[in-house]
Amino acid sequence: MSWDFNTVALVGAGALGLYYGGRLAQAGEDIRFLLRRDFEAIGRNGLRVESVHGDFHLPRVAGWRSTRDIGPVDLVIVAWKTTANAELANVLPPLLHAETQVLTLQNGLGNCEELAAIVGPNRVLGGLCFVCINRLAPGQVRHSAGGRVSLGEWQVDGRGRSAVLARRFKAAGIPSESVANLALSQWEKLVWNVPFNGLAVAEGGVTTDVLLASADTQAEVRALMAEVIAAARALGLPLADDLIESNIRRTLPMGPYRPSSLIDFLDGQEVEVGPIWEEPLRRGQQAGVAMPRLERLLGRIRARLAERS
């Protein structure tokens, strides 16, 4: 038995959701956006994307204010910040029919488990987005680098769901791969997210180029990466030896890039502390790995957030 999809609901129309949803819509996929703060702007002006892979404008976007109005679809893509996950139990059910699958493109650990508790484990897929992207204004997104998506199944069942997603994403101009081990890819992304998102906030609000320009903070970046890799390996996930250097190399050309947690911090929004730092620390320590640098970083992040409030 195989699986495929025709209709898609996009939940979370921030920078990530608008970019990937826009790419899919541009390619002719039937994408139905759940829009809130951007509803009126996109209704008037459509969706505009400035991209290193080519700008595009969608003058008409299928947008709704409520998932009850969207109705059941074949695929739900959850692209909002994990800080909104308390709403999933109300938002998802109207989108489901018997075969609906749910793909999370969210950061960190624990999101698949949250989805499984609501929709059932056999419906859950995960995607890791390696992309530099920012929301400029309502209905306007800038994509400055990257874009690759790794797609996997939380519970592999032989229907080839992640391979279907990768094929359709590629057809929409999104570099994509189907991965056999979703957990491995989740921890691979944490190797970047833990230090760069974390130190950008802990240092009081600095961009990635500033972190790498200082010998002390670059050393801390590398040490945090090493702790994440050690934790993943203790959990049976063989992360590659060259991940530290490859992540440093790909970050240097980004210039003054603002990671997503830094943007949330500076904008006074809630930061995704749980899935990016707390949960990896908990799982690593549970596996017997001492993670003193991550523990200290988490304390510094909490202190910064307390100062802000």
Order of alpha helices (4+ residues) and beta strands (2+ residues): beta-alpha-beta-alpha-beta-beta-beta-alpha-beta-alpha-beta-alpha-beta-beta-alpha-beta-alpha-alpha-alpha-alpha-alpha-alpha-alpha
